[in-house]
């Protein structure tokens, strides 16, 4: 009987650990990803904002998903894409902030 309880406790621990890892992967917290798509201005090109914001539009299935650059990456890259969108890739970590996806950029490559 004692062995049964130990085995059940270990199984429960394994299930909880696996669920925690899966939840972390879905959020993308701390895990660096590479996004490929159209790097553009949310105001000038997409018309979805009152101020200029650097974004990358990524095709996920049938939907276009917009990821906003963090403030430092916006300042560094916005002059390149404000008047003309460019295809490229962005590497960084993604988090949800203020009901939008924000990528903390470590690398930007234009095609």
N, CA, C and O atoms as a GROMACS GRO file, in nm:
protein
  444
    1UNK      N    1   0.083  -0.119   0.000
    1UNK     CA    2   0.000   0.000   0.000
    1UNK      C    3   0.087   0.126   0.000
    1UNK      O    4   0.059   0.224  -0.068
    2UNK      N    5   0.194   0.119   0.078
    2UNK     CA    6   0.285   0.232   0.086
    2UNK      C    7   0.348   0.262  -0.050
    2UNK      O    8   0.362   0.378  -0.089
    3UNK      N    9   0.384   0.157  -0.122
    3UNK     CA   10   0.443   0.171  -0.254
    3UNK      C   11   0.344   0.237  -0.350
    3UNK      O   12   0.383   0.318  -0.434
    4UNK      N   13   0.218   0.201  -0.338
    4UNK     CA   14   0.114   0.260  -0.422
    4UNK      C   15   0.107   0.411  -0.401
    4UNK      O   16   0.100   0.486  -0.498
    5UNK      N   17   0.108   0.457  -0.276
    5UNK     CA   18   0.100   0.601  -0.247
    5UNK      C   19   0.224   0.676  -0.298
    5UNK      O   20   0.212   0.787  -0.349
    6UNK      N   21   0.340   0.616  -0.285
    6UNK     CA   22   0.463   0.678  -0.334
    6UNK      C   23   0.457   0.688  -0.487
    6UNK      O   24   0.492   0.792  -0.543
    7UNK      N   25   0.413   0.582  -0.553
    7UNK     CA   26   0.402   0.584  -0.699
    7UNK      C   27   0.299   0.687  -0.745
    7UNK      O   28   0.321   0.758  -0.842
    8UNK      N   29   0.186   0.696  -0.675
    8UNK     CA   30   0.082   0.794  -0.710
    8UNK      C   31   0.134   0.935  -0.691
    8UNK      O   32   0.106   1.022  -0.774
    9UNK      N   33   0.208   0.960  -0.584
    9UNK     CA   34   0.264   1.094  -0.559
    9UNK      C   35   0.365   1.130  -0.667
    9UNK      O   36   0.369   1.245  -0.713
   10UNK      N   37   0.447   1.036  -0.708
   10UNK     CA   38   0.544   1.062  -0.813
   10UNK      C   39   0.474   1.089  -0.946
   10UNK      O   40   0.516   1.177  -1.022
   11UNK      N   41   0.368   1.016  -0.976
   11UNK     CA   42   0.293   1.037  -1.099
   11UNK      C   43   0.229   1.176  -1.099
   11UNK      O   44   0.231   1.245  -1.201
   12UNK      N   45   0.171   1.216  -0.987
   12UNK     CA   46   0.111   1.350  -0.977
   12UNK      C   47   0.216   1.458  -0.996
   12UNK      O   48   0.192   1.558  -1.065
   13UNK      N   49   0.332   1.440  -0.937
   13UNK     CA   50   0.441   1.537  -0.952
   13UNK      C   51   0.484   1.548  -1.097
   13UNK      O   52   0.508   1.658  -1.147
   14UNK      N   53   0.494   1.438  -1.165
   14UNK     CA   54   0.533   1.436  -1.305
   14UNK      C   55   0.430   1.509  -1.392
   14UNK      O   56   0.466   1.586  -1.481
   15UNK      N   57   0.302   1.485  -1.365
   15UNK     CA   58   0.195   1.551  -1.441
   15UNK      C   59   0.200   1.702  -1.419
   15UNK      O   60   0.190   1.778  -1.515
   16UNK      N   61   0.217   1.746  -1.296
   16UNK     CA   62   0.223   1.889  -1.267
   16UNK      C   63   0.346   1.954  -1.331
   16UNK      O   64   0.336   2.065  -1.383
   17UNK      N   65   0.458   1.887  -1.327
   17UNK     CA   66   0.580   1.939  -1.388
   17UNK      C   67   0.563   1.953  -1.539
   17UNK      O   68   0.602   2.055  -1.597
   18UNK      N   69   0.507   1.853  -1.603
   18UNK     CA   70   0.484   1.856  -1.748
   18UNK      C   71   0.386   1.967  -1.785
   18UNK      O   72   0.408   2.037  -1.884
   19UNK      N   73   0.281   1.984  -1.708
   19UNK     CA   74   0.183   2.090  -1.735
   19UNK      C   75   0.248   2.227  -1.722
   19UNK      O   76   0.218   2.317  -1.801
   20UNK      N   77   0.334   2.246  -1.626
   20UNK     CA   78   0.404   2.373  -1.607
   20UNK      C   79   0.496   2.404  -1.723
   20UNK      O   80   0.504   2.519  -1.766
   21UNK      N   81   0.566   2.304  -1.774
   21UNK     CA   82   0.656   2.324  -1.888
   21UNK      C   83   0.575   2.359  -2.012
   21UNK      O   84   0.614   2.449  -2.087
   22UNK      N   85   0.464   2.291  -2.035
   22UNK     CA   86   0.380   2.320  -2.152
   22UNK      C   87   0.323   2.461  -2.144
   22UNK      O   88   0.319   2.531  -2.245
   23UNK      N   89   0.279   2.502  -2.027
   23UNK     CA   90   0.223   2.638  -2.012
   23UNK      C   91   0.330   2.743  -2.039
   23UNK      O   92   0.301   2.845  -2.100
   24UNK      N   93   0.453   2.720  -1.994
   24UNK     CA   94   0.560   2.815  -2.017
   24UNK      C   95   0.593   2.824  -2.165
   24UNK      O   96   0.617   2.934  -2.215
   25UNK      N   97   0.594   2.712  -2.237
   25UNK     CA   98   0.622   2.714  -2.380
   25UNK      C   99   0.517   2.791  -2.457
   25UNK      O  100   0.551   2.862  -2.552
   26UNK      N  101   0.390   2.781  -2.419
   26UNK     CA  102   0.284   2.852  -2.489
   26UNK      C  103   0.298   3.002  -2.472
   26UNK      O  104   0.271   3.077  -2.566
   27UNK      N  105   0.339   3.047  -2.355
   27UNK     CA  106   0.356   3.190  -2.333
   27UNK      C  107   0.475   3.244  -2.409
   27UNK      O  108   0.474   3.359  -2.453
   28UNK      N  109   0.578   3.163  -2.424
   28UNK     CA  110   0.697   3.209  -2.491
   28UNK      C  111   0.789   3.287  -2.398
   28UNK      O  112   0.889   3.343  -2.442
   29UNK      N  113   0.757   3.292  -2.270
   29UNK     CA  114   0.836   3.369  -2.175
   29UNK      C  115   0.977   3.314  -2.164
   29UNK      O  116   0.997   3.197  -2.131
   30UNK      N  117   1.074   3.399  -2.194
   30UNK     CA  118   1.213   3.363  -2.177
   30UNK      C  119   1.272   3.280  -2.289
   30UNK      O  120   1.393   3.259  -2.294
   31UNK      N  121   1.189   3.232  -2.380
   31UNK     CA  122   1.239   3.148  -2.488
   31UNK      C  123   1.254   3.234  -2.613
   31UNK      O  124   1.159   3.300  -2.656
   32UNK      N  125   1.373   3.234  -2.671
   32UNK     CA  126   1.397   3.316  -2.790
   32UNK      C  127   1.336   3.248  -2.913
   32UNK      O  128   1.352   3.128  -2.935
   33UNK      N  129   1.266   3.329  -2.993
   33UNK     CA  130   1.202   3.280  -3.114
   33UNK      C  131   1.244   3.367  -3.232
   33UNK      O  132   1.291   3.480  -3.213
   34UNK      N  133   1.228   3.315  -3.353
   34UNK     CA  134   1.252   3.392  -3.474
   34UNK      C  135   1.121   3.402  -3.551
   34UNK      O  136   1.060   3.301  -3.585
   35UNK      N  137   1.079   3.525  -3.578
   35UNK     CA  138   0.956   3.552  -3.651
   35UNK      C  139   0.992   3.602  -3.790
   35UNK      O  140   1.084   3.683  -3.805
   36UNK      N  141   0.922   3.552  -3.891
   36UNK     CA  142   0.946   3.596  -4.029
   36UNK      C  143   0.818   3.657  -4.084
   36UNK      O  144   0.709   3.601  -4.067
   37UNK      N  145   0.832   3.772  -4.150
   37UNK     CA  146   0.715   3.836  -4.206
   37UNK      C  147   0.746   3.976  -4.255
   37UNK      O  148   0.859   4.008  -4.292
   38UNK      N  149   0.641   4.060  -4.255
   38UNK     CA  150   0.654   4.198  -4.303
   38UNK      C  151   0.681   4.290  -4.184
   38UNK      O  152   0.600   4.299  -4.092
   39UNK      N  153   0.796   4.358  -4.187
   39UNK     CA  154   0.831   4.455  -4.083
   39UNK      C  155   0.784   4.591  -4.134
   39UNK      O  156   0.824   4.634  -4.242
   40UNK      N  157   0.700   4.658  -4.055
   40UNK     CA  158   0.637   4.779  -4.104
   40UNK      C  159   0.597   4.872  -3.989
   40UNK      O  160   0.626   4.845  -3.873
   41UNK      N  161   0.530   4.982  -4.025
   41UNK     CA  162   0.482   5.078  -3.926
   41UNK      C  163   0.333   5.055  -3.902
   41UNK      O  164   0.255   5.047  -3.997
   42UNK      N  165   0.295   5.044  -3.777
   42UNK     CA  166   0.156   5.021  -3.741
   42UNK      C  167   0.066   5.140  -3.777
   42UNK      O  168  -0.053   5.122  -3.802
   43UNK      N  169   0.122   5.260  -3.779
   43UNK     CA  170   0.044   5.380  -3.814
   43UNK      C  171   0.044   5.405  -3.964
   43UNK      O  172  -0.061   5.410  -4.027
   44UNK      N  173   0.161   5.421  -4.021
   44UNK     CA  174   0.173   5.466  -4.160
   44UNK      C  175   0.132   5.361  -4.262
   44UNK      O  176   0.071   5.395  -4.364
   45UNK      N  177   0.162   5.235  -4.238
   45UNK     CA  178   0.130   5.130  -4.334
   45UNK      C  179  -0.002   5.060  -4.299
   45UNK      O  180  -0.088   5.043  -4.385
   46UNK      N  181  -0.018   5.020  -4.173
   46UNK     CA  182  -0.137   4.944  -4.135
   46UNK      C  183  -0.255   5.032  -4.096
   46UNK      O  184  -0.370   4.988  -4.102
   47UNK      N  185  -0.227   5.157  -4.056
   47UNK     CA  186  -0.334   5.248  -4.016
   47UNK      C  187  -0.408   5.207  -3.891
   47UNK      O  188  -0.526   5.239  -3.876
   48UNK      N  189  -0.342   5.138  -3.800
   48UNK     CA  190  -0.407   5.086  -3.680
   48UNK      C  191  -0.366   5.158  -3.552
   48UNK      O  192  -0.397   5.113  -3.442
   49UNK      N  193  -0.296   5.272  -3.566
   49UNK     CA  194  -0.247   5.343  -3.449
   49UNK      C  195  -0.240   5.492  -3.478
   49UNK      O  196  -0.236   5.533  -3.594
   50UNK      N  197  -0.240   5.572  -3.372
   50UNK     CA  198  -0.226   5.717  -3.389
   50UNK      C  199  -0.080   5.760  -3.384
   50UNK      O  200  -0.047   5.873  -3.421
   51UNK      N  201   0.008   5.671  -3.339
   51UNK     CA  202   0.151   5.701  -3.334
   51UNK      C  203   0.227   5.591  -3.407
   51UNK      O  204   0.180   5.478  -3.421
   52UNK      N  205   0.346   5.625  -3.454
   52UNK     CA  206   0.429   5.527  -3.523
   52UNK      C  207   0.473   5.418  -3.425
   52UNK      O  208   0.516   5.447  -3.313
   53UNK      N  209   0.462   5.294  -3.468
   53UNK     CA  210   0.506   5.178  -3.391
   53UNK      C  211   0.565   5.078  -3.490
   53UNK      O  212   0.504   5.048  -3.592
   54UNK      N  213   0.682   5.026  -3.458
   54UNK     CA  214   0.744   4.926  -3.544
   54UNK      C  215   0.686   4.791  -3.508
   54UNK      O  216   0.685   4.752  -3.391
   55UNK      N  217   0.638   4.718  -3.610
   55UNK     CA  218   0.576   4.587  -3.588
   55UNK      C  219   0.625   4.490  -3.694
   55UNK      O  220   0.677   4.529  -3.798
   56UNK      N  221   0.606   4.362  -3.665
   56UNK     CA  222   0.624   4.258  -3.766
   56UNK      C  223   0.492   4.184  -3.776
   56UNK      O  224   0.434   4.143  -3.675
   57UNK      N  225   0.445   4.168  -3.899
   57UNK     CA  226   0.320   4.098  -3.926
   57UNK      C  227   0.356   3.958  -3.973
   57UNK      O  228   0.420   3.941  -4.076
   58UNK      N  229   0.313   3.858  -3.896
   58UNK     CA  230   0.348   3.719  -3.921
   58UNK      C  231   0.221   3.642  -3.958
   58UNK      O  232   0.119   3.656  -3.891
   59UNK      N  233   0.228   3.562  -4.061
   59UNK     CA  234   0.117   3.477  -4.102
   59UNK      C  235   0.120   3.351  -4.016
   59UNK      O  236   0.215   3.273  -4.022
   60UNK      N  237   0.014   3.330  -3.935
   60UNK     CA  238   0.002   3.210  -3.852
   60UNK      C  239  -0.129   3.142  -3.891
   60UNK      O  240  -0.237   3.184  -3.850
   61UNK      N  241  -0.118   3.038  -3.971
   61UNK     CA  242  -0.237   2.973  -4.024
   61UNK      C  243  -0.300   3.066  -4.126
   61UNK      O  244  -0.235   3.108  -4.221
   62UNK      N  245  -0.428   3.098  -4.106
   62UNK     CA  246  -0.497   3.189  -4.196
   62UNK      C  247  -0.493   3.333  -4.147
   62UNK      O  248  -0.534   3.424  -4.219
   63UNK      N  249  -0.445   3.353  -4.026
   63UNK     CA  250  -0.448   3.486  -3.963
   63UNK      C  251  -0.315   3.558  -3.971
   63UNK      O  252  -0.208   3.496  -3.973
   64UNK      N  253  -0.322   3.691  -3.975
   64UNK     CA  254  -0.204   3.776  -3.961
   64UNK      C  255  -0.194   3.817  -3.814
   64UNK      O  256  -0.289   3.873  -3.758
   65UNK      N  257  -0.079   3.789  -3.752
   65UNK     CA  258  -0.057   3.824  -3.612
   65UNK      C  259   0.046   3.935  -3.608
   65UNK      O  260   0.151   3.927  -3.671
   66UNK      N  261   0.015   4.041  -3.532
   66UNK     CA  262   0.103   4.157  -3.523
   66UNK      C  263   0.182   4.150  -3.393
   66UNK      O  264   0.124   4.139  -3.285
   67UNK      N  265   0.314   4.157  -3.403
   67UNK     CA  266   0.404   4.162  -3.288
   67UNK      C  267   0.468   4.301  -3.286
   67UNK      O  268   0.524   4.345  -3.386
   68UNK      N  269   0.459   4.369  -3.173
   68UNK     CA  270   0.513   4.503  -3.156
   68UNK      C  271   0.657   4.494  -3.106
   68UNK      O  272   0.687   4.416  -3.016
   69UNK      N  273   0.747   4.576  -3.165
   69UNK     CA  274   0.885   4.583  -3.118
   69UNK      C  275   0.888   4.652  -2.982
   69UNK      O  276   0.805   4.738  -2.953
   70UNK      N  277   0.986   4.615  -2.899
   70UNK     CA  278   1.008   4.687  -2.773
   70UNK      C  279   1.058   4.828  -2.806
   70UNK      O  280   1.098   4.854  -2.919
   71UNK      N  281   1.056   4.918  -2.709
   71UNK     CA  282   1.087   5.060  -2.732
   71UNK      C  283   1.226   5.082  -2.793
   71UNK      O  284   1.240   5.162  -2.886
   72UNK      N  285   1.326   5.013  -2.743
   72UNK     CA  286   1.462   5.033  -2.794
   72UNK      C  287   1.474   4.987  -2.939
   72UNK      O  288   1.537   5.055  -3.020
   73UNK      N  289   1.416   4.874  -2.972
   73UNK     CA  290   1.422   4.823  -3.109
   73UNK      C  291   1.339   4.909  -3.203
   73UNK      O  292   1.375   4.927  -3.320
   74UNK      N  293   1.228   4.963  -3.153
   74UNK     CA  294   1.146   5.054  -3.234
   74UNK      C  295   1.230   5.176  -3.275
   74UNK      O  296   1.234   5.214  -3.392
   75UNK      N  297   1.295   5.235  -3.177
   75UNK     CA  298   1.375   5.356  -3.203
   75UNK      C  299   1.487   5.326  -3.303
   75UNK      O  300   1.516   5.408  -3.390
   76UNK      N  301   1.550   5.210  -3.290
   76UNK     CA  302   1.664   5.175  -3.374
   76UNK      C  303   1.622   5.141  -3.518
   76UNK      O  304   1.696   5.173  -3.612
   77UNK      N  305   1.508   5.078  -3.538
   77UNK     CA  306   1.470   5.025  -3.669
   77UNK      C  307   1.362   5.102  -3.742
   77UNK      O  308   1.338   5.076  -3.860
   78UNK      N  309   1.294   5.194  -3.677
   78UNK     CA  310   1.176   5.254  -3.737
   78UNK      C  311   1.206   5.337  -3.862
   78UNK      O  312   1.128   5.335  -3.956
   79UNK      N  313   1.316   5.408  -3.864
   79UNK     CA  314   1.349   5.490  -3.980
   79UNK      C  315   1.361   5.409  -4.108
   79UNK      O  316   1.335   5.461  -4.217
   80UNK      N  317   1.400   5.284  -4.097
   80UNK     CA  318   1.419   5.198  -4.213
   80UNK      C  319   1.287   5.154  -4.275
   80UNK      O  320   1.279   5.132  -4.396
   81UNK      N  321   1.182   5.140  -4.192
   81UNK     CA  322   1.057   5.080  -4.242
   81UNK      C  323   0.936   5.173  -4.241
   81UNK      O  324   0.830   5.134  -4.290
   82UNK      N  325   0.948   5.293  -4.189
   82UNK     CA  326   0.829   5.379  -4.173
   82UNK      C  327   0.763   5.412  -4.307
   82UNK      O  328   0.641   5.404  -4.319
   83UNK      N  329   0.841   5.448  -4.406
   83UNK     CA  330   0.782   5.486  -4.534
   83UNK      C  331   0.770   5.369  -4.630
   83UNK      O  332   0.699   5.379  -4.730
   84UNK      N  333   0.837   5.258  -4.601
   84UNK     CA  334   0.831   5.141  -4.689
   84UNK      C  335   0.849   5.013  -4.608
   84UNK      O  336   0.954   4.991  -4.548
   85UNK      N  337   0.747   4.928  -4.608
   85UNK     CA  338   0.755   4.800  -4.538
   85UNK      C  339   0.858   4.711  -4.604
   85UNK      O  340   0.880   4.719  -4.725
   86UNK      N  341   0.922   4.625  -4.524
   86UNK     CA  342   1.023   4.533  -4.577
   86UNK      C  343   1.000   4.394  -4.519
   86UNK      O  344   0.959   4.379  -4.404
   87UNK      N  345   1.028   4.294  -4.599
   87UNK     CA  346   1.025   4.156  -4.552
   87UNK      C  347   1.151   4.131  -4.470
   87UNK      O  348   1.257   4.184  -4.501
   88UNK      N  349   1.138   4.050  -4.366
   88UNK     CA  350   1.255   4.020  -4.285
   88UNK      C  351   1.222   3.924  -4.173
   88UNK      O  352   1.115   3.865  -4.168
   89UNK      N  353   1.318   3.911  -4.083
   89UNK     CA  354   1.299   3.825  -3.966
   89UNK      C  355   1.348   3.897  -3.842
   89UNK      O  356   1.438   3.980  -3.847
   90UNK      N  357   1.284   3.863  -3.731
   90UNK     CA  358   1.315   3.924  -3.602
   90UNK      C  359   1.336   3.812  -3.501
   90UNK      O  360   1.254   3.721  -3.491
   91UNK      N  361   1.445   3.818  -3.428
   91UNK     CA  362   1.473   3.721  -3.323
   91UNK      C  363   1.464   3.792  -3.189
   91UNK      O  364   1.516   3.903  -3.173
   92UNK      N  365   1.399   3.727  -3.093
   92UNK     CA  366   1.387   3.784  -2.960
   92UNK      C  367   1.291   3.704  -2.875
   92UNK      O  368   1.251   3.594  -2.912
   93UNK      N  369   1.255   3.760  -2.760
   93UNK     CA  370   1.162   3.693  -2.670
   93UNK      C  371   1.027   3.764  -2.674
   93UNK      O  372   1.021   3.887  -2.677
   94UNK      N  373   0.920   3.687  -2.675
   94UNK     CA  374   0.785   3.740  -2.687
   94UNK      C  375   0.715   3.734  -2.552
   94UNK      O  376   0.727   3.637  -2.477
   95UNK      N  377   0.640   3.841  -2.524
   95UNK     CA  378   0.555   3.842  -2.404
   95UNK      C  379   0.426   3.916  -2.438
   95UNK      O  380   0.421   3.994  -2.532
   96UNK      N  381   0.324   3.890  -2.361
   96UNK     CA  382   0.197   3.961  -2.376
   96UNK      C  383   0.199   4.081  -2.282
   96UNK      O  384   0.227   4.067  -2.163
   97UNK      N  385   0.169   4.199  -2.337
   97UNK     CA  386   0.165   4.322  -2.257
   97UNK      C  387   0.054   4.412  -2.311
   97UNK      O  388   0.049   4.438  -2.431
   98UNK      N  389  -0.033   4.457  -2.226
   98UNK     CA  390  -0.142   4.547  -2.266
   98UNK      C  391  -0.223   4.491  -2.383
   98UNK      O  392  -0.252   4.563  -2.478
   99UNK      N  393  -0.258   4.364  -2.375
   99UNK     CA  394  -0.341   4.297  -2.476
   99UNK      C  395  -0.277   4.293  -2.615
   99UNK      O  396  -0.348   4.287  -2.715
  100UNK      N  397  -0.143   4.297  -2.621
  100UNK     CA  398  -0.074   4.282  -2.748
  100UNK      C  399   0.055   4.204  -2.725
  100UNK      O  400   0.107   4.198  -2.614
  101UNK      N  401   0.106   4.146  -2.832
  101UNK     CA  402   0.230   4.069  -2.826
  101UNK      C  403   0.347   4.163  -2.851
  101UNK      O  404   0.350   4.235  -2.952
  102UNK      N  405   0.443   4.163  -2.759
  102UNK     CA  406   0.560   4.249  -2.769
  102UNK      C  407   0.684   4.159  -2.776
  102UNK      O  408   0.700   4.068  -2.695
  103UNK      N  409   0.770   4.187  -2.874
  103UNK     CA  410   0.894   4.112  -2.886
  103UNK      C  411   1.011   4.200  -2.844
  103UNK      O  412   1.029   4.310  -2.896
  104UNK      N  413   1.089   4.150  -2.750
  104UNK     CA  414   1.212   4.216  -2.709
  104UNK      C  415   1.319   4.168  -2.807
  104UNK      O  416   1.365   4.054  -2.800
  105UNK      N  417   1.357   4.256  -2.896
  105UNK     CA  418   1.437   4.219  -3.013
  105UNK      C  419   1.584   4.207  -2.978
  105UNK      O  420   1.642   4.293  -2.912
  106UNK      N  421   1.644   4.097  -3.024
  106UNK     CA  422   1.789   4.081  -3.013
  106UNK      C  423   1.855   4.091  -3.151
  106UNK      O  424   1.974   4.122  -3.161
  107UNK      N  425   1.777   4.063  -3.258
  107UNK     CA  426   1.835   4.068  -3.393
  107UNK      C  427   1.725   4.094  -3.496
  107UNK      O  428   1.617   4.035  -3.490
  108UNK      N  429   1.754   4.182  -3.591
  108UNK     CA  430   1.663   4.210  -3.703
  108UNK      C  431   1.740   4.190  -3.832
  108UNK      O  432   1.852   4.240  -3.847
  109UNK      N  433   1.682   4.117  -3.926
  109UNK     CA  434   1.743   4.094  -4.057
  109UNK      C  435   1.640   4.127  -4.164
  109UNK      O  436   1.529   4.075  -4.162
  110UNK      N  437   1.679   4.213  -4.258
  110UNK     CA  438   1.592   4.247  -4.369
  110UNK      C  439   1.632   4.164  -4.490
  110UNK      O  440   1.750   4.142  -4.516
  111UNK      N  441   1.532   4.116  -4.565
  111UNK     CA  442   1.559   4.036  -4.685
  111UNK      C  443   1.605   4.123  -4.799
  111UNK      O  444   1.633   4.072  -4.908
   0.00000   0.00000   0.00000
